[in-house]
Amino acid sequence: MTRSDRTIVNIHETAFDPYDMEGPVQDDMQVLRVSYEAETRRGIYVMRMEPGAVTVAHTHVCMEEFMILEGELIESDGTVLKKGDICSYQPGSHHNSRTETGCVLIAFDWDRPSI
């Protein structure tokens, strides 16, 4: 549902797009761009990974934070994130992630204000 000042997206009822945020389309992952803008690489998106999916290793151009909504995600250093875990990556950090069980997460890519 959209008004001029609001957007509502239900992740269980809205179609996801093929995941291509690190370049090539990855068939075992999908993305739902809520407010994410490809040009600025900022905003919010929901990512769904099928069991066995692995992200392309990438370096963050901005702050990235995500929360696991379903399943588990295994970071490149072996850390296992589970439902309810929130992870923050600073700009310039480099990693990739994989899942054995499948995973749904919501991610926030943004610029941290200077203090």
Secondary structure, 3 states (H helix, E strand, C coil): CEECCEECCCCCCCCCEEECCCCCCEEEEEEEECCCECCCCEEEEEEEECCCCECCCEECCCEEEEEEEEEEEEECCCCEEECCCEEEECCCCEECEECCCCEEEEEEEECCCCC
